[in-house]
Structures are given as C-alpha cells and as structure tokens.
Amino acid sequence: MLNFIKNFIHITFLPNYELRRYISSYSNKVSGSVLDIGCGAKPYEYLFNSCESYTGLDTRNSGHNHQKSMVDVFYDGLKIPFPDESFDTVVSFQVLEHVPDYKFMLSEIHRVLKKSGQLLITAPLIWPEHEIPYDFNRWTSYGLSKLLIESGFTITHQDKIGSAHTVIPSLLLNSIGNGRGFFGKALCRMIAILFNATVLVWLLCGVGRNPDRTIYLDNIVLAKK
C-alpha cells in the first residue's frame, strides 16, 4: 500500500499503471523459461512467477545507471549470448525504442527462441524523449506488427495501451514535472494527485476504452516464432 501511495503522487503514475495492467493481463499467456531483454530492475518479474525461470539481460551502455538493476547477464547490445532455441519466451518492455539496430535484435530474439516460442513486447507510440541520447524510435500499432511479421513472427495478440484520457494528462504532468523550478515540488505532487485520481476514476469506470482509438501511449504484442 505504501508503494502504491508513493507511486500515485509521481508524474508517471498513469502510464506506469496502464503498462503494468496490460503486462499483467498477458503474463498468464506465457510459460517455461523466460529471457527479459533490457531487464533493468526486473519490475515485472513477479508477474511471471509461474514460469520455470526468469533471466535478465541488459547492456551497460544505456541512458540510465544500473545501481538498482537486477541483471543476470550483461552483453554488448548486439548478439544475444545464448545458444539457438534456448528460451520458451522472450519479453522486452519499453526497450525496442532504445535499440539502434532493432531489426538485428529481433532476428536474435527469433534465434534464441525455441520452436513455437513466444515474444511479449511493448513499445511506445507517444512519449517524450528519455534515456537520452539512447532514444531512437516510436511505432504505430501497424508499424510494429509489420516489423514483427517481417522478422519472422506471427502476431497472436495485440493491444493499444492507454487512450487520449491517459495520454494528455501524462504529457501535461511530464511537462510540469520537468519545470519543477517554476511550479515547486509540492505543487507538482498536488497536481499529479489531482490528475491521477481523476483519470484513475475514469479508467475504473470504463471511460476511454474504445478499441479503435488512435491516440494512445504504448503498444503490447504477443507473437509466436
């Protein structure tokens, strides 16, 4: 409960809440041995507690330090240091936009997946530049599915995370948070609480769940080798 309150007053509560909610809804669709590429602190590992194993892979050269990371294996960001067909599932959350050669990364994911293995991946459509200078791409739902299909995957499930109801408040809060010198830390938190509470009520009431929405935060895709 204390962690929820701490996160609730943060300017990124809304996008993080939506992202975690969707990853949780997909977590029961994967099983076996899991490789998390760009794992960082493994914030979603607990959602996959029914899997046999969970291995975290990351690169040392990124837009953030690894003081809180829980990386099992570091690599050069290119060739994944595991043999062919090593894992039942590969997951990668909000990482693809930071990969310069993302097509090579997807080919490596395809290689280390077992036959009929699965890839669960998220990538943003609308979000400010972050982890600078390692921020290279954004994808529409159509662009991401096309990329995965061209990389040898078959799409089994795909969703859009968020809507205008979360995009607009999230971007406003991010802008306010980046201007703390003007607004002050306390005022930023008050505004964040107001926005987050209002939008959370909207979400719980089912507002803005139109599957045809074209303004949203992130993509989530489950694909099969």
C-alpha positions in Angstrom: 0.0 0.0 0.0 2.9 2.4 0.9 4.5 1.8 -2.5 1.1 2.5 -4.3 0.8 5.8 -2.5 4.4 6.7 -3.3 3.8 5.9 -7.0 0.4 7.6 -7.1 1.9 11.0 -6.4 4.5 10.5 -9.2 4.1 12.2 -12.6 4.5 8.9 -14.4 1.9 7.0 -12.4 -0.7 6.9 -15.2 1.5 5.4 -17.9 3.2 3.0 -15.5 -0.2 1.9 -14.1 -1.6 1.2 -17.6 1.6 -0.5 -18.8 1.7 -2.8 -15.7 -2.0 -3.6 -16.0 -1.6 -4.8 -19.6 1.6 -6.8 -19.0 -0.2 -8.5 -16.1 -3.1 -9.4 -18.3 -0.7 -11.0 -20.8 1.6 -12.7 -18.3 -0.6 -15.8 -18.0 -0.2 -16.5 -21.7 3.5 -17.3 -21.4 5.3 -20.1 -19.7 8.6 -22.0 -19.4 12.0 -20.3 -19.4 11.8 -16.5 -19.8 14.5 -14.1 -21.1 13.9 -10.5 -20.3 15.9 -8.2 -22.7 16.7 -4.8 -21.3 15.5 -6.0 -17.9 16.9 -3.2 -15.7 15.5 -3.8 -12.2 13.1 -6.5 -13.4 10.0 -4.5 -12.4 7.6 -7.1 -13.9 9.3 -10.3 -13.0 6.8 -11.0 -10.2 4.0 -11.1 -12.8 5.7 -14.2 -14.3 6.1 -16.2 -11.1 4.5 -19.3 -12.7 7.3 -19.6 -15.2 10.2 -22.0 -14.7 13.0 -19.5 -14.9 13.5 -15.8 -15.4 16.8 -14.5 -16.8 17.6 -10.8 -17.1 19.8 -9.5 -19.9 20.9 -5.9 -20.3 23.7 -3.7 -21.7 26.0 -1.5 -19.7 25.7 1.3 -22.3 22.3 2.9 -21.7 20.7 6.1 -20.8 20.4 5.1 -17.1 22.8 3.7 -14.5 22.4 0.2 -13.1 22.5 1.0 -9.4 19.1 -0.7 -8.8 19.3 -3.2 -11.7 19.0 -6.9 -11.3 20.8 -8.0 -14.4 21.9 -11.6 -14.6 23.9 -11.3 -17.8 25.4 -8.2 -19.4 26.0 -8.1 -23.2 27.2 -5.8 -25.9 23.6 -5.0 -27.1 24.1 -6.9 -30.3 24.5 -10.7 -30.3 22.5 -12.3 -27.5 24.9 -14.5 -25.6 22.8 -17.7 -25.6 22.7 -20.7 -28.0 19.9 -21.2 -30.6 16.5 -22.2 -29.2 17.4 -21.5 -25.5 14.1 -20.0 -24.2 10.4 -20.6 -24.3 9.6 -16.9 -24.0 11.4 -13.6 -24.6 10.0 -10.5 -23.0 11.1 -6.9 -23.6 9.3 -3.9 -22.1 9.9 -0.4 -23.4 13.3 -1.3 -24.8 12.9 -1.5 -28.5 12.9 2.3 -29.0 16.4 2.4 -27.4 17.9 -0.1 -29.8 19.7 1.4 -32.9 19.6 -1.9 -34.9 16.2 -3.2 -33.8 15.9 -5.5 -36.8 19.0 -7.3 -35.8 17.7 -7.5 -32.2 14.5 -9.1 -33.4 16.5 -11.6 -35.5 18.5 -12.5 -32.4 15.3 -13.0 -30.4 14.0 -15.2 -33.1 17.2 -17.3 -33.0 17.2 -17.9 -29.2 13.5 -18.8 -29.0 12.6 -22.4 -29.1 10.3 -23.7 -31.9 6.8 -22.2 -31.3 8.3 -19.9 -28.6 6.7 -16.6 -27.8 7.8 -12.9 -27.8 5.9 -10.5 -25.5 7.0 -6.9 -26.3 5.9 -3.4 -25.5 7.0 -0.2 -27.3 5.7 3.4 -27.1 3.8 5.4 -29.6 3.6 8.7 -27.7 6.1 9.6 -25.0 8.7 12.3 -24.6 12.4 11.6 -25.4 14.0 9.7 -22.5 17.2 8.0 -21.6 18.9 10.5 -23.9 20.8 10.0 -26.2 19.6 6.4 -26.5 16.1 7.1 -27.8 15.7 6.4 -31.5 12.2 5.3 -32.5 8.4 5.2 -31.9 5.9 2.8 -33.5 2.2 2.8 -34.5 0.4 -0.5 -34.0 0.6 -1.2 -37.7 4.3 -0.3 -37.9 5.2 -2.6 -35.0 3.1 -5.6 -36.3 4.6 -5.2 -39.7 8.1 -5.1 -38.2 7.5 -8.3 -36.2 6.0 -10.1 -39.2 8.9 -9.2 -41.4 11.2 -10.6 -38.6 9.6 -14.0 -38.9 6.9 -13.8 -36.1 3.2 -14.4 -36.2 1.1 -12.0 -34.2 -1.3 -13.8 -31.8 -2.5 -10.9 -29.6 -2.1 -7.1 -29.9 -3.4 -4.2 -27.9 -3.1 -0.4 -27.6 -2.2 0.8 -24.0 -3.9 3.9 -22.9 -6.0 6.4 -24.7 -6.4 10.2 -25.0 -7.7 10.1 -21.4 -4.2 9.0 -20.3 -2.0 10.5 -23.0 -3.0 14.1 -22.5 -2.7 14.1 -18.6 0.5 12.1 -18.8 2.1 14.6 -21.2 0.9 17.6 -19.1 2.3 16.1 -15.9 5.6 15.3 -17.6 5.8 18.8 -18.8 5.0 20.2 -15.3 7.4 17.8 -13.7 10.3 18.9 -16.0 9.6 22.5 -14.9 9.8 22.0 -11.1 11.8 25.1 -10.7 8.7 27.2 -11.6 5.9 25.1 -10.0 7.8 23.7 -7.0 7.9 20.1 -5.9 4.9 20.3 -3.6 2.7 21.8 -6.2 3.8 19.3 -8.8 2.7 16.5 -6.4 -0.7 18.1 -5.7 -1.3 18.5 -9.5 -0.2 14.9 -10.0 -2.6 13.6 -7.3 -5.5 15.6 -8.9 -4.8 14.3 -12.4 -4.1 10.7 -11.4 -7.1 10.4 -9.2 -9.4 11.9 -11.9 -8.1 9.7 -14.7 -8.0 6.6 -12.5 -11.7 7.0 -11.7 -12.3 7.4 -15.5 -10.4 4.2 -16.2 -12.1 2.2 -13.4 -15.5 3.4 -14.8 -14.5 2.1 -18.3 -14.2 5.6 -19.9 -12.0 5.8 -23.0 -11.8 2.0 -23.7 -12.7 2.4 -27.4 -10.5 -0.3 -29.2 -10.5 1.9 -32.3 -8.6 4.8 -30.5 -5.7 6.2 -32.5 -4.1 8.3 -29.6 -2.5 6.1 -27.0 0.7 5.6 -25.0 2.1 2.2 -25.9 1.8 -1.0 -27.9 1.8 -4.5 -26.5 2.2 -7.5 -28.8 2.4 -11.3 -28.2 3.9 -13.0 -31.2 4.9 -16.6 -31.9 8.0 -17.9 -33.7 
